[in-house]
Amino acid sequence: MNTALKIAAFATGVSTAFGAAYGVGHVTGDGTPDPRPTSAAHAGHTPDPAATAAAAERLPGGLQISERGYTLALENPFVTAGSPTELRFRVLGADGRPVTDYRPAHEKDLHLIVAPRDLATFQHLHPVRAADGTWSAPVALPAAGEYRVFADFTPAADAEGLTLGADLHAAGELRPAPLPATGRTVTVDGYTVTLDGELTPGRAGRLTLSVGRDGRPVTDLQPYLGAAGHLVALRAGDLAYLHVHPDGHLPEGAATAGGPAITFTTTAPSGGEYRLFLDFRHQGTVHTAAFTLPVGGTPAPAPTTGAPAPEAAAPTTAPTTAPTGHDGAGHRH
């Protein structure tokens, strides 16, 4: 079988559904939106009731290449794996013209996530925008296959952000592989990161990630994009997407984010296997720790309006150690 057929066969077997974006996202097991918040205000992460009600009536973010009159247009969706690649794209408005004015979120006008369908790698990029509205960023595609590009942004003309998704095809010798196996502790760049807590289908739960080095807790984590850390969760099989931020928020201009623990509150759209990618900054460098986390059960009933969400149950699996290394995760500017 030639390379093109190999890639086509791999792509055919994978669905393209995409989960909620850049806030706490929720989708029920049958694919319908969950009537709980799908996004939170970036300043303090306080849900807006009007935005929440509107979001509950829409499809999950990133499922579409076009939404609300905006379109994600990749300049070239066909590239070659293993070669230096500059990803170029534009966000087009309803009039067909490139959008050139955005509302910054977490210190950037647009956040870009690139991940392959097998979730072997992960990149959180911050592209540069030219005056004509064309965005560009260098991207490394180490293996052939189908990739998903997620653009997360808020146009200046809109009060609410959105996430658009598009497919990126990387030609080459395709070698699909199962999800990397990890336990509750992984090592990256000499740091040890431990995961406590659970993802719970249909219910908000807490995940705490603790950072250590040389057998000692790291207590001087640095702010990264205005937060103590950033977490992205991708569901294996369809790349349903959750991008969440730590509980609480840092004062503007804070020099330290403390540590070693960073706690997130989020909801799994369903059971299944998820890949979790934590970005944290220490001594001027951003590091990415990757976990594979199984989530059992079916979506739980929604809590009564106004009732507090239950906390996640304590982990039942003893921590284990994954192989040292990036595990395919990366972060670029």
C-alpha positions as CSV (number, residue, x, y, z in Angstrom):
1,M,0.0,0.0,0.0
2,N,1.5,3.4,-0.9
3,T,1.9,6.3,1.5
4,A,-1.2,8.2,0.4
5,L,-3.4,5.1,0.8
6,K,-1.9,4.4,4.2
7,I,-2.8,7.9,5.4
8,A,-6.3,7.8,3.9
9,A,-7.0,4.4,5.5
10,F,-5.9,5.8,8.9
11,A,-8.0,8.9,8.5
12,T,-11.1,7.1,7.5
13,G,-11.2,5.1,10.7
14,V,-11.1,8.2,12.9
15,S,-14.0,10.5,13.6
16,T,-13.6,14.3,13.7
17,A,-15.8,15.3,16.6
18,F,-14.3,18.0,18.8
19,G,-15.1,19.0,22.4
20,A,-15.5,22.3,24.2
21,A,-12.9,25.0,24.1
22,Y,-10.5,27.1,26.3
23,G,-12.8,27.1,29.3
24,V,-14.4,24.2,31.1
25,G,-16.2,22.2,28.3
26,H,-19.0,19.7,28.6
27,V,-20.6,17.3,26.2
28,T,-23.0,14.5,27.1
29,G,-22.3,10.9,26.1
30,D,-24.8,11.0,23.2
31,G,-23.1,14.1,21.7
32,T,-25.7,16.7,22.8
33,P,-24.5,19.8,24.7
34,D,-24.6,19.5,28.5
35,P,-26.6,22.4,30.0
36,R,-23.8,23.4,32.3
37,P,-21.2,26.1,31.7
38,T,-19.0,25.6,28.6
39,S,-16.8,28.6,29.2
40,A,-15.7,30.9,32.0
41,A,-14.7,34.5,32.0
42,H,-10.9,34.7,31.8
43,A,-10.7,37.3,34.6
44,G,-11.4,35.2,37.7
45,H,-13.0,32.4,35.6
46,T,-16.6,33.5,36.6
47,P,-19.3,32.1,34.3
48,D,-21.5,34.5,32.5
49,P,-25.2,33.3,32.7
50,A,-26.2,34.7,29.3
51,A,-23.1,33.2,27.6
52,T,-23.7,29.9,29.4
53,A,-27.3,29.7,28.1
54,A,-26.3,30.5,24.6
55,A,-23.4,28.1,24.6
56,A,-25.7,25.3,25.8
57,E,-27.7,25.6,22.5
58,R,-24.6,25.3,20.2
59,L,-22.5,22.5,19.0
60,P,-19.2,22.0,21.0
61,G,-16.4,24.4,20.1
62,G,-13.9,23.2,17.4
63,L,-16.2,20.7,15.8
64,Q,-16.6,23.1,12.8
65,I,-14.2,24.9,10.6
66,S,-16.7,27.7,10.3
67,E,-18.9,29.1,13.1
68,R,-20.8,32.3,13.9
69,G,-19.6,33.7,10.5
70,Y,-15.9,33.0,11.1
71,T,-13.9,30.5,9.2
72,L,-10.4,29.0,9.8
73,A,-8.5,28.9,6.5
74,L,-5.3,27.0,6.4
75,E,-3.0,28.3,3.6
76,N,-1.8,24.7,2.9
77,P,-3.4,21.8,4.7
78,F,-1.0,19.3,3.0
79,V,2.6,19.2,4.3
80,T,5.4,16.7,4.6
81,A,6.2,15.1,8.0
82,G,9.8,15.4,9.3
83,S,10.5,18.6,7.3
84,P,10.5,22.2,8.7
85,T,7.0,23.6,8.3
86,E,5.6,27.0,8.7
87,L,1.9,26.8,9.4
88,R,0.1,29.8,7.9
89,F,-3.6,30.5,8.2
90,R,-6.2,33.3,8.4
91,V,-9.4,33.8,10.3
92,L,-12.0,35.0,7.9
93,G,-15.1,37.1,8.8
94,A,-18.6,36.8,7.4
95,D,-17.5,39.2,4.6
96,G,-14.7,36.9,3.6
97,R,-12.0,39.3,4.8
98,P,-9.3,38.4,7.3
99,V,-9.9,39.4,10.9
100,T,-7.2,41.7,12.1
101,D,-8.6,42.9,15.5
102,Y,-8.8,40.5,18.5
103,R,-9.5,40.6,22.2
104,P,-6.4,39.3,24.1
105,A,-6.9,36.3,26.4
106,H,-4.2,35.1,28.7
107,E,-1.8,37.6,27.2
108,K,-2.3,36.4,23.6
109,D,-4.7,37.3,20.8
110,L,-4.9,33.7,19.6
111,H,-3.8,30.3,21.0
112,L,-3.1,27.4,18.6
113,I,-3.1,23.7,19.5
114,V,-1.7,21.1,17.1
115,A,-2.2,17.4,17.9
116,P,-2.2,14.2,15.8
117,R,-5.1,11.8,15.8
118,D,-3.1,9.2,17.8
119,L,-2.2,11.9,20.4
120,A,1.4,10.9,20.4
121,T,2.5,14.5,20.3
122,F,1.1,17.9,21.4
123,Q,2.0,21.5,20.6
124,H,0.6,24.7,22.1
125,L,1.7,27.5,19.8
126,H,1.4,31.3,19.8
127,P,1.6,32.4,16.2
128,V,2.5,35.8,14.9
129,R,-0.1,37.9,12.9
130,A,0.9,40.0,10.0
131,A,-0.8,43.3,9.1
132,D,-3.0,41.6,6.5
133,G,-4.4,39.2,9.1
134,T,-2.2,36.1,8.1
135,W,-1.0,34.1,11.1
136,S,2.2,32.1,11.0
137,A,4.1,29.8,13.3
138,P,6.8,27.1,12.9
139,V,5.5,23.7,13.6
140,A,7.2,20.3,14.0
141,L,5.3,17.3,12.6
142,P,7.6,14.4,13.5
143,A,5.4,11.7,12.0
144,A,3.0,11.2,9.1
145,G,-0.7,11.2,9.7
146,E,-3.8,13.3,10.3
147,Y,-3.4,16.3,12.6
148,R,-6.0,18.6,14.1
149,V,-5.4,22.3,14.3
150,F,-7.4,24.2,16.9
151,A,-7.5,28.0,16.8
152,D,-8.8,29.6,20.1
153,F,-9.6,33.4,19.9
154,T,-12.0,36.2,20.6
155,P,-12.7,38.7,17.7
156,A,-12.7,42.3,18.9
157,A,-16.3,42.6,17.5
158,D,-17.5,39.8,19.7
159,A,-17.9,39.5,23.5
160,E,-17.5,35.7,23.5
161,G,-14.6,33.6,22.2
162,L,-14.8,30.6,20.0
163,T,-12.6,27.7,18.8
164,L,-12.4,26.6,15.2
165,G,-10.8,23.3,14.1
166,A,-9.3,22.2,10.8
167,D,-7.5,19.1,9.6
168,L,-3.8,19.1,8.6
169,H,-2.4,16.2,6.5
170,A,1.3,15.2,6.9
171,A,2.6,12.9,4.2
172,G,5.1,10.2,4.9
173,E,5.5,6.7,6.1
174,L,2.5,6.2,8.5
175,R,3.1,4.1,11.7
176,P,0.1,4.4,13.9
177,A,0.7,3.5,17.6
178,P,-1.5,3.0,20.7
179,L,-1.6,5.8,23.3
180,P,1.6,6.1,25.4
181,A,1.1,4.3,28.7
182,T,1.8,6.4,31.8
183,G,1.0,6.2,35.5
184,R,0.1,9.0,37.9
185,T,3.7,10.2,37.9
186,V,5.8,11.3,34.9
187,T,9.2,12.9,34.5
188,V,10.0,15.6,32.0
189,D,13.3,17.6,31.7
190,G,14.4,16.4,35.1
191,Y,11.1,17.4,36.8
192,T,8.7,14.9,38.4
193,V,5.0,15.7,38.0
194,T,2.3,13.7,40.0
195,L,-1.4,13.7,39.2
196,D,-4.0,13.3,41.9
197,G,-7.8,13.3,41.4
198,E,-10.1,12.0,38.7
199,L,-11.9,13.2,35.6
200,T,-15.6,12.5,36.2
201,P,-18.1,12.2,33.3
202,G,-20.8,14.9,33.5
203,R,-19.6,16.2,36.9
204,A,-17.1,18.9,37.8
205,G,-14.1,17.4,39.6
206,R,-10.6,18.5,40.7
207,L,-7.3,17.5,39.3
208,T,-4.1,18.4,41.3
209,L,-0.7,18.3,39.6
210,S,2.4,18.6,41.8
211,V,5.8,19.5,40.5
212,G,9.1,18.4,42.0
213,R,12.8,18.2,41.1
214,D,15.7,16.3,42.7
215,G,13.4,14.8,45.3
216,R,12.1,18.2,46.5
217,P,8.9,20.1,45.8
218,V,9.2,23.1,43.5
219,T,7.7,26.0,45.4
220,D,8.8,28.9,43.0
221,L,6.8,28.1,39.8
222,Q,6.6,31.2,37.6
223,P,3.4,32.6,36.0
224,Y,2.8,31.5,32.5
225,L,0.4,33.5,30.4
226,G,-1.0,35.0,33.5
227,A,-1.7,31.6,35.3
228,A,0.1,29.1,37.4
229,G,-0.2,26.5,34.7
230,H,-2.3,25.4,31.7
231,L,-4.0,22.0,31.2
232,V,-5.4,20.6,28.0
233,A,-7.2,17.3,27.9
234,L,-8.0,15.4,24.6
235,R,-10.2,12.4,24.5
236,A,-8.8,9.5,22.5
237,G,-10.8,8.5,19.5
238,D,-12.4,11.9,18.5
239,L,-10.1,14.5,20.1
240,A,-12.9,16.0,22.2
241,Y,-11.1,19.0,23.8
242,L,-11.0,20.6,27.2
243,H,-8.7,23.6,27.9
244,V,-8.9,24.6,31.6
245,H,-7.1,26.8,33.9
246,P,-6.1,26.6,37.6
247,D,-8.5,27.4,40.4
248,G,-8.2,31.0,41.4
249,H,-6.1,33.5,39.5
250,L,-2.8,35.3,40.0
251,P,-2.6,39.0,40.7
252,E,-1.5,41.0,37.6
253,G,2.2,41.3,37.5
254,A,2.8,38.5,40.0
255,A,6.4,37.3,40.0
256,T,5.7,33.8,41.4
257,A,3.0,31.3,41.0
258,G,4.0,29.3,44.1
259,G,3.8,25.5,44.0
260,P,4.3,22.7,44.0
261,A,0.6,22.0,43.5
262,I,-1.6,23.4,40.6
263,T,-5.3,22.5,40.9
264,F,-7.8,22.5,38.1
265,T,-11.6,22.0,38.0
266,T,-13.0,20.4,34.9
267,T,-15.5,17.9,33.6
268,A,-15.0,14.9,31.3
269,P,-17.6,14.7,28.6
270,S,-17.8,10.9,28.9
271,G,-15.8,7.9,29.9
272,G,-12.8,6.8,27.8
273,E,-9.1,7.4,27.6
274,Y,-7.8,11.0,27.8
275,R,-4.4,12.5,27.2
276,L,-3.6,15.3,29.6
277,F,-0.9,17.9,28.8
278,L,0.2,20.3,31.6
279,D,2.3,23.4,30.7
280,F,4.2,24.9,33.6
281,R,7.1,27.4,33.8
282,H,10.1,27.3,36.1
283,Q,13.4,29.2,35.9
284,G,12.3,30.9,32.7
285,T,11.5,27.7,30.7
286,V,8.1,26.2,29.9
287,H,7.9,22.4,30.3
288,T,5.1,20.1,29.3
289,A,4.1,16.9,31.2
290,A,1.9,14.4,29.5
291,F,-0.4,11.8,31.1
292,T,-2.7,9.1,29.8
293,L,-5.7,8.9,32.1
294,P,-8.6,6.3,31.8
295,V,-12.0,7.6,32.8
296,G,-14.7,5.1,33.6
297,G,-18.4,5.3,33.9
298,T,-21.1,7.1,31.9
299,P,-22.1,10.8,32.2
300,A,-23.7,11.6,35.5
301,P,-27.0,13.5,35.9
302,A,-26.6,17.2,36.1
303,P,-26.8,18.6,39.6
304,T,-29.7,20.7,40.7
305,T,-29.3,24.4,39.6
306,G,-27.5,26.3,42.3
307,A,-26.2,23.2,44.0
308,P,-22.4,23.0,44.5
309,A,-20.6,20.6,42.2
310,P,-19.2,17.6,44.1
311,E,-15.5,17.3,44.5
312,A,-13.6,14.5,42.7
313,A,-13.1,11.3,44.6
314,A,-9.6,10.5,45.8
315,P,-7.4,8.5,43.3
316,T,-7.7,4.8,43.7
317,T,-4.6,4.0,41.6
318,A,-1.2,4.1,43.3
319,P,1.3,6.4,41.6
320,T,3.7,4.9,39.1
321,T,6.5,6.4,37.1
322,A,6.5,6.9,33.3
323,P,9.6,7.0,31.2
324,T,11.6,10.2,31.3
325,G,11.1,12.6,28.5
326,H,8.7,15.0,26.8
327,D,6.5,12.2,25.6
328,G,5.9,14.2,22.5
329,A,4.6,17.3,24.2
330,G,5.9,20.7,23.2
331,H,5.3,24.4,23.6
332,R,6.4,27.2,21.3
333,H,6.0,30.9,20.8
